[in-house]
Amino acid sequence: MTDARITMIIPNWNRADLLAGVLEDLKKQSHPIERVMVVDNGSTDASVAVAGRAGAEVIALGTNAGFAAAVNRGIRSADTEWIGILNNDVSLPENWLSRLMERLVSGSAWFGAGKLVDAAERQRIDGCFDAICRGGCAWRCGHGRADSPVWNQERQIRFPPFTAAVFRAELFDRVGLLDERFESYLEDVDFGLRCAAAGLSGLYVPEAVAEHRGSATLGPWHPDTARRISRNQLLLVAKHYPNKWVLRYGWPVFIAQTLWGLTALRHGCFVAYLTGKLEGLLRFRSLRSIGAPGLAAILQQSENEIRELQRLTGFDLYWRLYFALT
């Protein structure tokens, strides 16, 4: 295990208090860490000073370039065979990294993620791995569910959540870095689609448990969060769906993203939702490509996974309506 060299990258924007906590957790990891790197997106608080005092390498971008840009800067600066990505609002037990690396080093998985539990209520899942439906909307699988045996089964995954995950550095050479046009939110789903199209998968390791505060900087339904998610749902379609996608996927896209708009309305973010959709439409053509190879099978498998996990743990209203209408 000591031969597995790893760099841990923390993209950060303000919340020096949270940053101090995760840096302290990294010092206590039972698996050795060669480099800890904080990529700071122009914080106006004491984040840079906190990172420096903790002994982390600091890359100060000077402005908020977005999550994707910060992660990419860290990846470009890393020189180890493994790279870990962590949000600043994650808390890690001492064995988190060792449990992930035990499974990854001994196998052929390209990345690994563990179980994230809600920091305020540890018996509740914050998220385990991602999945996407044909409508271009994603689910952080397990979010809001009570912890149960369903989430204690190791499984192959294709969509790693960049909240807390470990990657083979070679993976970024194979499929590229995060797409900075997404800035923040769903950039990891875009990355997962590229991994799936290349036939590269990872591993969900439920024994690697961490706590996550979840949207600790802006909050879960901040208008800017809703705007970016709304926009990036359309950018996923623009980038990955085939020519004449409307004929095959138009109805599920309409249903999934309309239902998401109604969810935004319920949380007081409908104007942000509409603004995001307008931004997505204006940028749609610039992101168009020939589509991801094997997309139909990737989407169907992922949607089937959402349906099965919802069936096992109780349907959310959103997904109940989506599956009923599509």
N, C-alpha and C positions, 0 to 999 in steps of 0.2 A: 504493500500500500504506500510506503514512503517513496516509491519510485514514481508515483503518479503526480507529476508536477502540475500545479493549478494556480491560476490567477483569478481572484475574485474581483468583479467589477460592480461598483455601486453608482448608478446614475442618481444625481441628487439635485433637488431644487428646494432650498430652504429646509426648515424643520431640522435644525442642528441637534435638537433633543433626540429625535428618532435616529439620526445618523450616529450619534455617540453610542446609542444602545446596540445597534447592529455591528459596529466596529468592535465593541467590547465582546460581543458574542463570537466574532470571528477569531479573536485572540484565544478563545477557550476551546476551539474546535480540536477534537482528538486527531483528526487528519491534518497533516502539516499543509500550510498554505504558503506558497512561495512569494506571491505578491498580492497586496490588497490595493486596489486602485479606486479612488473616488473621482468621478467625472462630474464636475459641478457646473450646472446650467445657469450661472450668473446669480447665485444666491445673494440676498441682501442681509442675511443674518450671519451668525458666526460659523456657518458650516465649514468653510475652508480652514479656519483656525482649528476647529474641532478635529477635522480629518488629519491635519498636520500634527497635532498633539498626540493623536492615536497612532502615529507612525505610518499612516497610509500615504501612498503616492497620490498627489493631487494634480488633476488636469483641470484647470479653470478655464471654461469656455468664454466667460465674460458676458454671455447673454443666454436667454432661455431658447436653445435651439431645438428642444423637444427630446423626448425619451429616446427615440430611435437614433438621433444624431449622437447623443451622449454615449449610448451603448456602443455604437460603431467606433467612436473615437477610442474607447477603451479596448475594444477588440483589436484594433489596428496597432495598439501599443503593447499588447500582450505577446509574450514569446514562449508560453508554456503549451504543453500538449492538450491541456484541459482548461476550459474557461467557465467560470461561474458568474451568473448574473443575479443580482439581488436588488430588490426595492429597499428603500431606507426604512420602510415601516414593517419590516419582517423581524421577528425574534427567533433565534435559533438555539436549540439545546446543543450540548457539547458533541453529541454523536450524529448530528444532522448530516454533515458532509461525509463522515466515514461510512454511514449506512448507504448513502447514494453511491459513493465510489466503490464500495465492496461489490455492488451489483454491476456497475458500469465497466470497471476495469476487467472483470472476469468474463464479460460477454461481448456482444457485437453491436449493442445499441449505440446510436450516435448522440443521444442526449438522455437526460434523466430528470425527473421532477418528483417531488414527494407530496405528501398530504399537507395542505394548508388548513389550519383550523382558525376560527374566529378568535382573535385575542381577547375579546370581551366575553366570549362564551365558548370555552374550549370543547364543549360537547357538540358544537355546531361546525359544519364544514364551511370554510371560506371558498375553497376551490381545490381541484386535484389536477385537472388537465382540461384542455379546450376541445370543443367540437363545433362544427359549423353545419348549418342546414342548407338545402338547395336555395333558400331565399336570401342567402348572403348574411344572415345574422348568426352570431356565435353564442355558445353557452359555456361559461366556466363551470364544468361539470361538478356537481355536488354543492354548488353555492346555495347557502341557506338551509341545507338539509341537516338533519341530525346525523351525527357520526354513527355508522352502522357497519356490519360485515360487508355490505356492498362496496364500501370504500376502502376495505382492507385487503383487496385482491390485487396482486401485482398484475399488470397488463401492458401490452404493447400500445404505445400512443404515437400519434402523428403530429399533434399540435401542442408544443411545449409552452406553458405559461412563463413568460419572462419575469414573473414576480420573484421566483426563486427556482433556478434550474442550473444544471451543469451540462456543458457541451464539449464534444471533441472539437478542438480548434480547427481541424481539417474540414469540418462541416461547413464552416463559413467560406472556405475556398471552393467548396463544391457547389453551394447554392447561393452564395452571396451574403452580404450583410443585410441588416434591416433596411427596409425601404424608407428613407427619410421623408418622402413625400407624405407618409402617413403621420408624421410627427409623433403623436402619442395615441394609443388605443387602436387595437386590432392589427398593429404592426406585427405582433407575434403570430396572429392567425395567418396573415400574408406569408410570413416565414414558414409556418407549418404547411401551407399549401404547396410551397416550393419544395419542401422536404418530401412531402407525399408524392409529388409529381416525379421526383427523382428516385423514388423507392427507398427512401431513408427514413427509418423510424427510431423511436426512443422507448424508454421504459418508465412506467409509473411505479414508484417504490413507496408503498404506503408506510413502511417502517420509518422513513425519513420525514418526521413530523416537524413542522414549524408553525409559528403563530403569525397571523397577518392582521394588521389593523384595517386595511382596506380603504383606499382613497383618502388616506390620512391628511394629505396636503390640501386638496380642494373639496373633499367630500364626495359621496357617491352620486349625487344628483346636482352637481354644480352645472350651471348653464354651459360653461366651456367644455366640460366633460361630455355632456349630451350632444353638443354641436359637433365635436370631433368624432364621436362614435357614429352619429348620424351620417356625417360626411364619408367616413371611412367604410361604412357598409356599402355605399355605392362604389367606392374606389376598389373594393375587393371584386365586385362584379366587373367593373371596367377592366381590371388588370388580368383576371383569370378566366372569365367566362368566354365561350367561343363566339365566333361570328353568328349572327342570327340567334343570339341567346334568348331573345324575347319569345321566340316560338317554343322553346323548350323549358325555359325557366321564368318567363315573364310573370306567370300567375303566382308561383311560390315567392318570387322576389317582392311582388306587390303586397301579398298577404303578410309576409314576415316583417317587412319594413313599415307597413301601415300599422300593424299591431304594436310594433316598437314605438311608433309615434303616439299611439294611444297610451302606452305605458309612460312615455315622457310627459304627456298631457296630465296624467294622474299625479305626476311628481312636480308639476308646475314648470316644465321645461319645454313646452310645445313650440314656443317661438325659437328656442335654440335648436330644436329638432328641424324645424322648417329651414332655418338658416343653414344648418349643416347639409340638408338635402340640396339646397340651392348651390352651395359650394361644390358639392359632389357632382352635380349636373354640369356646372361650368368647367370642371376639371376632367370630366368623364372621357372626352375624346383624347386628351393628352396622355391618358394612362392605358388606352386600348392596346391590346396585344393579340396574338393569335390564340391565346388561351392556354391553360395548363394541360399537358398531356395526361390523358386518363382522368380528366376532371369529373366526368359523369360517375365513374365508379368511386372516386374519392368522396364526392359529395354524398352519394347514396349510402356508403358505408358509415360516414360520419353522422348523417341524419338518422340512420338506423340505431346508432349508438345512443344518440340523444333520446330517441323514442324508448329504447329498452331501459335506460337508466331512469327516465321519467316514470315509466311503468312500475319499476321496482320500488321507487321511493316516493311516488305520489306526484301527479301532474301539476305543474304550475298552470295557472289560467292561460298565460301566454302560449305555452306549448300545447295545451289541450286544444285551444282555438286554432293554432297553426296546423296541427295534424288533422283536425276535423275539416278544415277548409281546403287543405291541399291533398 
